[in-house]
């Protein structure tokens, strides 16, 4: 009996070691998978917590049972909240609008720039924007994003250069290059549109990554912009999973902190 108990203890340790190995792999061997690394690390911590509670049962069974109950209830509540939030994000990651649904302005939200080169995430957003601008030649594009660490130029300038190099006329591109967050992106863009158009009723599109669309639309609404979402697809499945998971925490932070 004791040997079986010891075997179960070792299973916990082996599982925790495997999870920690995956965490190290996602963190150090791959680029852009930090959220999956944190998930694996957190899962390893949970496994080790259960392992510790099983050991505690030999000295204090009552305390071990109470700890197991608390940990299990907390885990179930977290997973329920996570699942509901993820469902809302996935449900809003698509649009039923036609690809050429006409708008007056289409906002493209910035993402990382490597020196002067758009990151993969930003490239996918720009490809979506280019396809839309080609399908809707009357639409004006607002590229929004300031300059962050490791970026030689503002994200807005990088996006404008990318679009112009692919045939989009300069007079169809407006730059908002001061923002450092989604909230600032949309507040600054709202101020720019008010300056240009006054109180005129506008039809506005919003292009961002599919996993980011729900939070971006909520942020736009708070900034006074009613937008139609046009999601940009994240091409790599692993990255898509990573960012869908990360977005849950981003949405929770937005709801709690308002930014």
C-alpha positions in Angstrom: 0.0 0.0 0.0 2.8 2.4 0.9 4.6 1.6 -2.3 1.5 2.5 -4.3 1.3 5.8 -2.4 4.9 6.5 -3.1 4.3 5.8 -6.8 1.5 8.3 -6.9 3.8 10.9 -5.3 6.4 10.3 -8.0 3.7 10.7 -10.7 3.1 14.1 -9.4 6.7 15.0 -9.5 7.2 13.6 -13.0 4.2 15.5 -14.3 5.4 18.7 -12.6 8.9 18.2 -14.2 7.3 17.7 -17.7 5.3 20.9 -17.3 8.3 22.8 -16.2 10.2 21.5 -19.2 7.5 22.7 -21.5 7.5 26.1 -19.7 11.2 26.4 -20.3 10.8 25.3 -23.9 8.1 27.9 -24.7 10.0 30.6 -22.8 13.5 30.2 -24.1 13.4 28.1 -27.2 10.5 29.9 -29.0 9.7 33.6 -29.5 6.3 34.9 -28.7 5.0 32.0 -26.6 5.5 33.5 -23.1 1.9 33.1 -22.1 2.0 29.3 -22.8 5.2 29.2 -20.8 3.4 30.9 -17.8 0.4 28.5 -18.2 2.7 25.5 -18.0 4.6 26.9 -15.1 1.3 27.6 -13.2 0.0 24.1 -14.0 3.3 22.7 -12.5 2.7 24.8 -9.4 -0.8 23.4 -9.0 0.5 19.8 -9.4 3.2 20.5 -6.8 0.6 22.0 -4.4 -1.5 18.8 -4.7 1.7 16.8 -4.1 2.4 18.8 -1.0 -1.1 18.3 0.3 -0.8 14.5 -0.1 2.3 14.6 2.0 0.6 16.7 4.6 -2.1 14.0 4.9 0.4 11.8 6.7 0.8 14.4 9.5 -2.5 16.3 9.5 -5.3 14.6 7.5 -7.9 17.2 8.4 -5.8 20.1 7.2 -4.9 18.2 4.0 -8.5 17.6 3.2 -9.4 21.3 3.8 -6.5 22.4 1.6 -7.5 20.0 -1.1 -11.1 21.4 -1.0 -10.0 25.0 -1.2 -7.5 24.4 -4.0 -10.0 22.3 -6.0 -12.8 24.9 -5.6 -10.5 27.8 -6.5 -9.3 25.8 -9.6 -12.8 25.1 -10.7 -13.9 28.7 -10.3 -10.9 29.9 -12.2 -11.5 27.5 -15.1 -15.2 28.4 -15.3 -14.4 32.2 -15.4 -11.6 31.5 -17.9 -13.9 29.4 -20.1 -16.7 32.0 -20.1 -14.3 34.8 -21.0 -12.5 32.8 -23.7 -15.9 31.9 -25.2 -16.8 35.6 -25.5 -13.4 36.4 -27.1 -13.7 33.5 -29.6 -17.3 34.4 -30.3 -16.4 38.0 -31.2 -13.3 37.0 -33.3 -15.2 36.8 -36.5 -17.4 39.2 -38.5 -20.5 38.5 -40.5 -20.0 41.6 -42.6 -18.9 41.2 -46.2 -15.2 41.7 -46.9 -16.0 44.9 -48.8 -18.5 46.4 -46.4 -18.1 50.2 -47.0 -16.8 52.5 -44.2 -15.6 56.1 -44.3 -12.6 55.4 -42.2 -10.8 52.2 -41.2 -8.6 52.2 -38.1 -5.6 49.8 -38.0 -4.3 49.2 -34.5 -0.5 49.0 -34.1 1.6 46.2 -32.7 5.3 45.6 -32.3 7.9 46.9 -34.8 11.4 45.4 -35.0 13.5 48.4 -35.7 11.7 49.6 -38.8 10.1 46.2 -39.8 6.6 45.3 -38.7 6.3 42.2 -36.4 4.4 39.2 -37.6 1.3 40.3 -35.7 1.5 43.7 -37.3 2.1 42.3 -40.7 -1.0 40.2 -40.6 -3.0 43.3 -39.5 -1.5 45.2 -42.4 -2.3 42.5 -44.9 -5.9 42.6 -43.8 -5.9 46.4 -44.1 -4.4 46.2 -47.6 -7.0 43.7 -48.8 -9.8 45.9 -47.4 -8.4 49.2 -48.9 -8.1 47.5 -52.3 -11.8 46.3 -52.0 -13.1 49.6 -50.8 -11.2 52.4 -52.6 -13.2 55.2 -51.0 -12.2 54.3 -47.4 -9.5 56.3 -45.7 -7.1 54.4 -43.4 -6.0 55.6 -40.0 -2.9 53.8 -38.7 -2.5 54.2 -35.0 0.5 53.4 -32.8 3.4 55.3 -31.1 7.0 54.4 -30.7 8.0 51.8 -28.1 11.3 50.2 -26.9 13.3 48.6 -29.7 11.3 50.5 -32.4 13.3 53.0 -34.5 10.1 54.7 -35.8 6.6 54.9 -34.6 4.3 52.0 -35.4 2.0 54.4 -37.3 4.9 55.5 -39.6 6.0 51.8 -40.1 2.4 50.9 -41.1 2.1 53.9 -43.5 5.4 53.0 -45.2 4.3 49.4 -45.6 1.0 50.3 -47.1 2.4 53.0 -49.4 5.1 50.5 -50.6 2.2 48.3 -51.7 0.3 50.9 -53.7 -2.0 52.6 -51.2 -2.1 56.3 -52.0 -0.5 58.6 -49.4 -3.7 60.8 -49.3 -5.7 57.7 -48.1 -3.4 57.2 -45.0 -3.6 59.3 -41.8 -1.1 58.7 -38.9 -1.8 58.8 -35.2 1.7 58.2 -33.7 1.4 59.2 -30.1 -0.4 56.3 -28.5 1.1 53.6 -26.3 -1.9 51.4 -25.6 -5.2 50.4 -27.1 -7.1 52.9 -25.0 -4.8 55.7 -26.2 -5.0 54.4 -29.8 -8.8 54.9 -29.8 -9.0 58.0 -27.7 -6.4 59.8 -29.9 -8.1 58.5 -33.1 -11.5 59.7 -31.8 -10.0 63.2 -31.2 -8.4 63.1 -34.7 -11.8 62.2 -36.3 -13.6 64.9 -34.4 -11.0 67.5 -35.6 -11.4 66.3 -39.2 -15.2 65.7 -39.4 -16.8 67.5 -36.4 -20.0 65.9 -35.4 -20.7 64.3 -38.8 -22.0 60.7 -38.5 -19.3 58.3 -39.7 -19.1 54.7 -40.5 -15.9 53.4 -39.0 -14.1 50.1 -39.4 -11.5 48.6 -37.0 -8.8 46.2 -38.0 -6.9 44.3 -35.3 -6.0 40.7 -34.6 -9.0 38.4 -34.2 -8.1 37.5 -30.5 -8.0 41.3 -29.7 -11.2 42.3 -31.4 -13.6 42.1 -28.5 -11.4 44.2 -26.2 -10.7 46.7 -29.0 -14.4 47.1 -29.7 -15.2 47.6 -26.0 -12.4 50.2 -25.8 -13.6 52.0 -28.9 -17.1 52.2 -27.4 -15.7 53.7 -24.2 -13.8 56.3 -26.4 -17.0 57.3 -28.1 -16.5 55.3 -31.3 -19.0 52.8 -32.7 -17.0 50.5 -35.0 -17.4 47.6 -37.3 -14.8 44.9 -36.6 -12.6 43.4 -39.3 -10.4 40.8 -37.7 -6.9 40.0 -39.0 -6.2 36.2 -38.8 -3.1 35.0 -36.9 -1.6 32.6 -39.3 0.3 30.3 -36.9 -1.8 28.1 -34.8 0.6 28.0 -31.8 0.8 31.8 -31.7 -3.0 32.0 -32.0 -3.5 29.7 -29.0 -0.9 31.7 -27.0 -2.6 35.0 -27.7 -6.1 33.8 -27.2 -5.0 32.6 -23.7 -3.2 35.9 -23.0 -6.2 37.9 -24.1 -8.3 36.5 -21.3 -6.1 38.2 -18.8 -6.0 41.3 -20.9 -9.7 41.5 -20.9 -9.9 40.9 -17.2 -7.4 43.7 -16.6 -9.4 46.0 -18.9 -12.7 45.3 -17.0 -11.1 45.8 -13.6 -8.7 48.7 -14.4 -10.5 50.3 -17.4 -7.4 50.4 -19.6 
